């Protein structure tokens, strides 16, 4: 695989958060190349969904990536990202079904995610976050069967819910509402983005969803002893800054947390790595 192709994939993920970059830097070069392929795939399909093209064209774009995955599986990928996925899948026995689940999650976004029922939100998180977690554990060389699956899916849920909590205002401005319909109904909030932003119950909503995220971090932490700390170091380096973000939300549910300096995120990750899990 040419260095030019790898460089192109690295450029696609160049805008990833500092916690992601710090976590991936600890990997040996071959595994770093593979995880960059996974994240480049996620970035390009997410860009299709969030792009300015008409809805029909965006649906066609996701369909095109479905076809490219099929070609990658057969060893005849046509795009740089597709070729890197094929290389990573061969090297680390990555399940293509997880890439396909990511595409299913993108289709859910295209269908519109506005106050989905809890079961639909769970399915969405499994697809857009859980699939990436499972692929990552294979790339890290950390896969140990059922404990790894539980760790990957619990941490993916925790990270995704933290993202949702952080981005409520931003998502609402885009007409999106990744908040479960049942929770909105319990708090008497109409299932509309503008109604959520205007509701005095928004802080209570944040606290309740934060409690679910907290439980997911705890579930992930329980599975850490089943793994080599070194193998899951990239995951722990991401877990630390996100868990700190959740603590900020728990401490002040009135407003989104302020941005945190890159070096502070790195320190949060290192503390999580040293402690072997989220802060209690």
C-alpha positions in Angstrom: 0.0 0.0 0.0 1.6 3.3 -1.0 2.7 5.9 1.4 0.6 8.4 -0.5 -2.6 6.4 0.2 -1.7 6.3 3.9 -1.0 10.0 3.9 -4.4 10.7 2.4 -6.1 8.6 5.1 -4.2 10.4 7.8 -5.3 13.8 6.4 -9.0 12.7 6.6 -8.7 12.1 10.3 -6.5 15.1 11.0 -9.4 17.0 12.5 -10.0 14.4 15.1 -10.0 15.4 18.8 -6.8 15.6 20.8 -7.9 12.7 23.0 -8.2 10.5 19.9 -4.8 11.5 18.5 -3.1 11.0 21.9 -4.6 7.5 22.2 -3.6 6.4 18.7 0.0 7.6 19.0 0.7 4.9 21.6 0.0 2.2 19.1 2.7 0.5 17.0 2.8 1.9 13.5 1.0 -1.1 11.8 -1.9 -0.9 14.3 -2.0 2.9 14.1 -2.4 2.5 10.4 -5.3 0.2 10.8 -7.1 2.3 13.4 -6.7 5.4 11.1 -8.4 3.4 8.4 -11.4 2.7 10.7 -11.7 6.3 11.7 -11.2 7.6 8.2 -14.1 5.5 7.1 -16.2 6.9 9.9 -15.2 10.5 9.0 -16.0 10.1 5.3 -19.4 8.5 5.8 -20.3 11.1 8.4 -19.3 13.9 6.0 -21.7 12.3 3.5 -24.5 12.5 6.0 -23.7 16.0 7.2 -23.0 17.4 3.7 -25.0 20.0 1.9 -26.1 17.7 -0.9 -29.9 16.9 -1.4 -31.1 14.0 0.7 -31.3 11.7 -2.2 -27.7 12.3 -3.1 -26.6 11.7 0.5 -28.5 8.4 0.5 -26.8 7.4 -2.7 -23.5 8.3 -1.1 -24.0 5.9 1.7 -25.2 3.2 -0.8 -21.9 3.8 -2.7 -19.9 3.1 0.5 -21.9 -0.1 1.0 -20.7 -1.2 -2.4 -17.2 -0.1 -1.6 -17.2 -2.2 1.5 -18.3 -5.2 -0.5 -15.4 -4.6 -3.0 -13.0 -4.2 -0.1 -14.1 -7.6 1.3 -13.4 -9.1 -2.1 -10.0 -7.4 -2.4 -10.9 -4.9 -5.1 -11.6 -1.7 -3.3 -11.5 1.4 -5.5 -10.9 4.3 -2.9 -7.9 5.0 -0.7 -10.0 4.5 2.4 -11.5 1.3 1.1 -8.1 -0.1 0.3 -6.9 0.8 3.8 -9.9 -0.9 5.3 -9.2 -4.1 3.3 -5.6 -4.0 4.5 -6.7 -3.5 8.2 -9.3 -6.2 7.9 -6.8 -8.7 6.6 -4.2 -7.8 9.2 -6.4 -7.9 12.2 -9.4 -10.0 11.2 -11.8 -7.1 11.4 -15.5 -8.1 11.1 -16.9 -6.3 8.1 -20.4 -6.6 9.7 -19.3 -3.8 12.1 -18.5 -1.4 9.2 -21.9 -2.2 7.8 -23.5 -1.3 11.1 -21.8 2.1 10.9 -23.6 2.6 7.6 -26.9 1.6 9.2 -26.3 4.3 11.8 -25.7 6.8 9.0 -29.0 5.8 7.4 -30.7 6.4 10.8 -29.3 10.0 10.8 -30.6 10.5 7.2 -34.0 9.3 8.3 -34.0 12.0 11.0 -33.1 11.6 14.7 -35.5 13.8 16.6 -36.5 12.5 20.0 -36.2 8.8 19.1 -37.7 6.2 21.4 -35.1 4.8 23.8 -34.9 1.5 21.9 -34.1 3.4 18.7 -31.5 5.5 20.4 -29.9 2.3 21.8 -29.8 0.9 18.3 -28.2 4.1 17.0 -25.5 4.1 19.6 -24.7 0.4 19.0 -24.2 1.3 15.3 -22.4 4.6 15.3 -20.3 4.0 18.4 -20.4 0.4 19.5 -19.3 -0.9 16.1 -16.2 1.4 16.2 -15.5 0.2 19.7 -15.5 -3.5 18.7 -13.4 -2.8 15.6 -10.9 -0.8 17.8 -10.5 -3.6 20.3 -9.6 -6.0 17.4 -7.1 -3.5 16.1 -5.6 -2.9 19.5 -4.9 -6.6 19.9 -7.0 -6.5 23.0 -9.9 -8.7 22.0 -10.7 -11.4 24.6 -14.3 -12.3 23.6 -17.2 -11.5 25.9 -15.4 -9.2 28.3 -14.0 -7.2 25.4 -17.4 -6.9 23.8 -18.9 -5.7 27.1 -16.0 -3.2 27.6 -16.3 -1.9 24.0 -20.1 -1.5 24.0 -20.2 0.0 27.5 -17.5 2.5 26.8 -19.0 3.4 23.4 -22.4 4.1 25.1 -20.7 6.3 27.7 -18.7 8.3 25.1 -21.7 8.7 22.8 -24.0 9.8 25.6 -21.4 12.3 26.8 -21.2 13.7 23.3 -25.0 14.0 23.2 -25.0 15.8 26.5 -22.3 18.2 25.4 -23.9 18.9 22.0 -27.6 19.4 22.9 -27.6 23.0 21.9 -25.5 22.5 18.8 -27.6 19.6 17.6 -30.8 21.5 18.3 -29.5 24.3 16.0 -29.3 21.7 13.2 -32.8 20.4 13.9 -31.5 17.2 15.6 -32.5 15.9 19.0 -30.7 12.8 20.2 -32.7 12.6 23.5 -35.0 9.7 24.2 -38.7 10.4 23.8 -39.6 8.7 27.1 -37.3 11.0 29.0 -38.7 14.1 27.4 -42.2 12.9 28.1 -41.4 12.2 31.8 -40.2 15.8 32.1 -43.1 17.3 30.1 -40.8 18.6 27.4 -42.3 18.7 23.8 -40.1 16.6 21.5 -38.9 19.6 19.4 -35.4 21.0 19.5 -36.6 24.6 20.2 -38.8 23.4 23.0 -35.9 21.5 24.7 -33.7 24.6 24.6 -36.5 26.8 26.1 -37.5 24.3 28.8 -36.7 25.0 32.4 -36.4 21.2 32.8 -33.3 21.0 30.6 -30.9 20.8 33.5 -32.9 17.9 35.0 -32.9 16.2 31.7 -29.1 16.6 31.5 -28.7 15.1 35.0 -30.9 12.1 34.2 -29.1 11.3 31.0 -25.7 11.9 32.7 -26.7 9.3 35.3 -27.0 6.8 32.4 -23.7 7.8 31.0 -22.1 7.4 34.5 -23.5 3.9 34.7 -22.0 3.0 31.3 -18.5 4.3 32.4 -18.8 2.1 35.5 -19.8 -0.9 33.4 -16.8 -0.4 31.2 -14.4 0.0 34.1 -15.6 -3.3 35.5 -14.2 -5.1 32.4 -10.8 -3.4 32.5 -9.1 -6.1 34.7 -9.9 -8.7 32.1 -7.5 -7.0 29.7 -3.9 -6.0 29.4 -3.7 -2.3 30.4 -1.1 -1.8 27.7 -3.4 -3.2 25.0 -6.4 -1.0 25.9 -4.2 2.1 26.6 -5.7 4.0 23.6 -9.2 3.4 24.9 -8.3 4.6 28.4 -6.5 7.7 27.0 -9.9 8.6 25.4 -12.0 7.5 28.4 -10.3 9.9 30.8 -11.1 13.2 29.0 -14.6 12.1 28.3 -15.3 11.0 31.8 -13.9 14.4 33.0 -16.3 16.1 30.6 -19.2 14.2 32.1 -18.1 15.3 35.6 -18.3 18.9 34.4 -21.8 18.3 33.1 -22.8 16.7 36.4 -21.4 19.7 38.3 -23.2 22.3 36.2 -26.2 21.0 34.3 -27.4 24.5 33.4 -25.2 24.9 30.3 -22.7 23.1 28.0 -19.2 22.7 29.6 -16.5 25.1 28.4 -13.8 23.8 26.1 -10.9 22.2 27.9 -7.2 22.8 27.0 -5.5 20.1 25.0 -2.8 19.5 27.6 -5.5 19.1 30.3 -7.3 16.4 28.2 -4.0 14.6 27.8 -3.5 14.7 31.6 -7.0 13.3 32.1 -6.2 10.5 29.8 -2.9 9.7 31.5 -4.6 9.7 34.9 -7.3 7.3 33.6 -4.5 5.0 32.2 -2.7 5.0 35.5 -5.8 4.4 37.5 -7.1 1.7 35.2 -10.5 3.3 34.7 -12.8 6.3 35.2 -12.5 8.3 38.3 -15.0 7.3 41.0 
